[in-house]
Each structure stands twice: as structure tokens, then as C-alpha cells.
Amino acid sequence: VIIVIVTAIDALQIVRLIYDVKVFLQITYLLSVTYSHVIVL
């Protein structure tokens, strides 16, 4: 039972980590797109 709980917690942390990375990449992408638009203008 303890092993199952630990595995579930690890899986949750991995999912959150992946989500954070995706959000970070989206924000970075939006910033770079906005930045390049500003340079073009």
C-alpha cells in the first residue's frame, strides 16, 4: 500500500512538472512572438 501511495505521489509530481514546463514554453513562445512583432514594427 505504501509503495502504491508513493508511486501515485511521484506520478502526480511528474504530471505537474510536465504541466509547468508546457506553461513555461507557452509563455516563452508568446513573449518571443510579441518581441519579434515589436522589432518588426
N, C-alpha and C positions, 0 to 999 in steps of 0.2 A: 504493500500500500504506500509506504514511504517513497519507494522508487517511482511509483506512478505519479505521486504528487510532485516530486522533484522534476520529473520529465515534463509534466504539464506546465510547471513554472518556467522551465527552460524554453519550452515551445512558445509560451506567451512572450517571454523576453525577446526571443528571436523574431517573432512576428512584429513586436513593437519596434525593434531595431530596424527591420526592413521597412516598416512604415515611415519611421523617422528619416531614413535615407531617401526614400521616394519623395517625401515632402521637401527635404533639403535640395534634392536635384531639381524639383519643380520650381522652387523659389530661385535657385541659381539660374535656371533656364530663363525664367521670366525677367530676372534682373539683367541678364546678358542681352536678351532681345530688346528690352527697353533701352539699355545702354547703347546698343548699336543703332537703334532708331534715333536716339538723341544725336549721335555722331553724324548720321546721315542728314538729319535736319540741320 
